[in-house]
């Protein structure tokens, strides 16, 4: 196993142990960080040039992700969950 893989396992375990709320916050922080990197700026430029869908396709195909999700479940909003009104939360059923 490479060092990167071990760090990923450590981060995943830490996030899982801290729970959903912390995970959502951490996701927001990582999203913000990743948008302000050379790769993030290059993706934004590519999306303007060829459109968002094509930019995503160009980014993801080298990793074997060739299109839409194969998820066949149903999405249900969790708005009002525990009285907090998480409008962006989604529950998979």
N, C-alpha and C positions, 0 to 999 in steps of 0.2 A: 504494500500500500504506500502511496506517495504522501508526502507531508500535506499537500493540498487536500487530499481525501480525508486525512485524519482531522484537519482543522474543520472541514465541512461537517464531519460526524459530530465533533465537539459542539459546533454552533447549533446544529440541528437538535441535539440532545438538550442543550441549554434552553433553546426556544420552546421546545415541547414541555420542559419542566416548568416554565414560567407561565404558560397558559395562553389563551386566545387573545386577551387584551394586549398583553405585552408583545405578542407576535404581530398584531395589527400595527402597533406603534413602530416596532422594529422594521416592518415592511415599508412603512411610510418613510422612515429615515433612509433605508437602503435605496428606495426609489429615488429620493431626492439626490442622494450621493451619486447614483449611477447616471443620472441625467446630466451631471456637470463634469463629465470626463471626456477625453478625446473621442472615445467610442460613442458616448451619448450624443455629442454634438454631430458626429459623422452620421449617426442614424437619423437625427432630425433633418440634416441637410439632404440625405438620401430620400427621406419621406416626402420632402417638398419637391424633389426632382421627379420621382417616379410614382408617388402616391403611397399612402400608409400601408395598404395591403401588400403591395409589391415589395416595399422595404422590409416588412416583417417576413415575407417569404424568402427574400434574399438573405436575411439574417439567420433564419431558423433552418433552412434546408441543409446546410453543411452538417447539422447535428442530427439529421434524420427526422426532423419534424416537417412533414410535407403538407400540412393543411389543417383543416378543421379538427376539432376534438372529436374523439369517438365516444365521448360520454353520452350515454343514452338515458340518464336519470332525469328527474324532474327538479326544477328549482323552485324553492318557496322562500319568499321574503321572511326575514326574522324581525321585521319592524316591530317595535314595542317589546322585544325580548327583555325580560326582567325589568321592564319599565324604563329602559334607557333609550329606546327608539333608534336602534342602529339601522338606519335606512339603507346602508350599503351592505349590510350583512346578508349572506345567502346561505340557506340550509339545503343540503342535498338529501333527497328522499328516494 
